């Protein structure tokens, strides 16, 4: 019986992934978590029904499985393509400030009676919502990895009530 591939198997390779199901989307969402982009790096082609986004993503797959081994935090530029896009809207972001960094937290999928919505949830309560006809997207690394400017792994402290 074949063994499933592990995250570390692709640690030194460029990632090229596609999604057509909610489960596929969860994988790409986790890989793009903490990705940084700018409004100028987002393009919507109404004619092609496609949204393209260039993201400077954190290389989560580069974290060492050996806790004793220190890894240098890296980022890589990745292209996210969302197909079958019918409409795009945003909230909580200043679209005129094309150089303001936006931090991607999660790709979120919601269904209404007649529509499917893929939402890019951003820090500071921002969001970019794509109404799609069907789930069809791809993510591809397009540059070589480079050292993260911060030199740190993104941290998400837990908030507890009480």
C-alpha positions as CSV (number, residue, x, y, z in Angstrom):
1,X,0.0,0.0,0.0
2,X,1.3,3.4,-0.9
3,X,2.0,5.9,1.8
4,X,0.6,9.4,1.7
5,X,3.0,12.2,0.9
6,X,3.9,14.4,3.9
7,X,4.4,18.2,4.0
8,X,8.2,17.7,4.3
9,X,8.4,15.8,1.1
10,X,7.9,19.0,-0.9
11,X,9.8,21.3,1.3
12,X,12.4,22.2,-1.3
13,X,10.1,22.2,-4.3
14,X,7.8,24.9,-5.7
15,X,4.1,24.2,-4.9
16,X,1.5,23.9,-7.6
17,X,-1.9,23.0,-6.3
18,X,-5.5,23.1,-7.5
19,X,-8.8,23.0,-5.7
20,X,-12.3,21.9,-6.9
21,X,-13.7,20.8,-3.5
22,X,-14.1,22.4,-0.1
23,X,-11.5,20.0,1.2
24,X,-9.0,21.1,-1.5
25,X,-9.7,24.7,-0.7
26,X,-8.9,24.1,3.0
27,X,-5.4,22.9,2.0
28,X,-4.7,25.9,-0.1
29,X,-6.1,28.2,2.6
30,X,-3.7,26.8,5.2
31,X,-0.8,27.2,2.9
32,X,-1.7,30.8,2.1
33,X,-2.3,31.7,5.7
34,X,-0.3,34.9,6.6
35,X,0.3,35.7,3.0
36,X,0.9,39.4,2.3
37,X,-0.3,41.2,-0.8
38,X,-1.2,44.6,-2.1
39,X,-4.3,45.8,-4.0
40,X,-2.0,46.5,-7.0
41,X,-1.3,42.7,-7.0
42,X,-4.9,41.8,-7.5
43,X,-6.5,41.7,-11.0
44,X,-10.1,40.8,-12.0
45,X,-10.8,40.0,-15.6
46,X,-14.6,40.2,-16.0
47,X,-14.3,38.9,-19.5
48,X,-12.2,35.8,-18.5
49,X,-14.3,35.5,-15.3
50,X,-11.0,35.2,-13.4
51,X,-9.3,36.8,-10.3
52,X,-5.5,36.6,-10.1
53,X,-3.6,37.5,-7.0
54,X,0.2,37.6,-6.4
55,X,0.8,36.7,-2.7
56,X,4.0,36.8,-0.7
57,X,3.3,33.7,1.2
58,X,5.0,32.3,4.3
59,X,6.5,28.9,3.6
60,X,4.8,26.9,6.3
61,X,6.0,23.7,4.7
62,X,9.6,24.7,5.4
63,X,9.2,24.5,9.2
64,X,11.4,21.7,10.5
65,X,9.8,18.5,11.8
66,X,12.8,18.3,14.1
67,X,12.1,20.8,16.9
68,X,15.9,21.0,17.7
69,X,16.8,22.2,14.2
70,X,16.3,25.9,13.6
71,X,15.0,26.9,10.2
72,X,15.2,30.3,8.6
73,X,11.7,31.7,8.1
74,X,11.1,32.0,4.3
75,X,8.5,33.5,2.0
76,X,7.9,32.9,-1.7
77,X,5.7,34.7,-4.2
78,X,2.7,32.6,-5.3
79,X,0.0,33.2,-7.8
80,X,-3.5,32.4,-6.8
81,X,-6.0,32.1,-9.7
82,X,-9.7,31.9,-9.0
83,X,-11.8,30.9,-12.0
84,X,-15.6,31.1,-12.7
85,X,-15.8,34.4,-11.0
86,X,-19.1,36.2,-11.5
87,X,-18.6,39.2,-9.3
88,X,-16.0,40.7,-6.9
89,X,-16.6,42.9,-3.9
90,X,-14.7,44.1,-0.9
91,X,-15.2,45.6,2.6
92,X,-12.9,47.0,5.2
93,X,-10.1,47.9,2.8
94,X,-9.1,51.1,1.1
95,X,-8.9,50.0,-2.6
96,X,-7.4,53.4,-3.5
97,X,-4.3,52.7,-1.4
98,X,-2.7,50.3,-3.8
99,X,0.5,50.0,-1.6
100,X,-1.1,49.2,1.7
101,X,-0.1,45.7,2.8
102,X,-3.0,43.2,3.3
103,X,-2.6,40.1,5.4
104,X,-4.5,37.0,4.2
105,X,-5.8,35.0,7.1
106,X,-8.1,32.4,5.4
107,X,-10.0,31.5,2.3
108,X,-13.6,31.0,3.4
109,X,-16.3,29.3,1.4
110,X,-20.1,30.0,1.9
111,X,-23.2,28.9,0.0
112,X,-26.4,30.7,-0.3
113,X,-29.6,29.4,-2.0
114,X,-28.3,30.4,-5.5
115,X,-24.7,31.4,-5.1
116,X,-21.2,30.2,-4.0
117,X,-19.0,32.8,-2.3
118,X,-15.2,32.5,-1.9
119,X,-14.0,35.1,0.6
120,X,-10.5,36.1,1.3
121,X,-10.6,37.0,5.0
122,X,-8.0,39.6,5.9
123,X,-6.6,40.9,9.1
124,X,-8.3,44.0,10.6
125,X,-11.7,42.6,9.5
126,X,-11.1,43.2,5.8
127,X,-12.5,40.9,3.1
128,X,-12.5,40.4,-0.6
129,X,-15.5,38.3,-1.8
130,X,-15.7,36.5,-5.1
131,X,-19.1,35.1,-6.2
132,X,-18.2,32.0,-8.1
133,X,-20.1,29.6,-10.3
134,X,-18.1,26.7,-9.1
135,X,-15.0,26.0,-7.0
136,X,-12.0,26.1,-9.3
137,X,-8.7,27.7,-8.2
138,X,-5.0,27.1,-8.4
139,X,-2.0,28.3,-6.5
140,X,1.5,28.2,-7.9
141,X,4.8,29.3,-6.5
142,X,6.4,31.6,-9.1
143,X,9.7,32.7,-7.4
144,X,12.4,31.1,-5.4
145,X,12.0,31.3,-1.7
146,X,13.7,34.2,0.2
147,X,14.3,35.0,3.8
148,X,11.3,36.6,5.5
149,X,12.1,40.3,6.2
150,X,10.8,40.0,9.7
151,X,13.0,36.9,10.4
152,X,10.1,35.5,12.4
153,X,7.4,32.9,12.1
154,X,3.9,34.4,12.1
155,X,2.3,34.1,15.5
156,X,-1.4,33.9,16.4
157,X,-1.8,34.3,20.1
158,X,-4.9,32.7,21.5
159,X,-7.5,35.0,23.1
160,X,-9.3,33.6,26.1
161,X,-12.4,35.0,27.7
162,X,-12.5,35.1,31.5
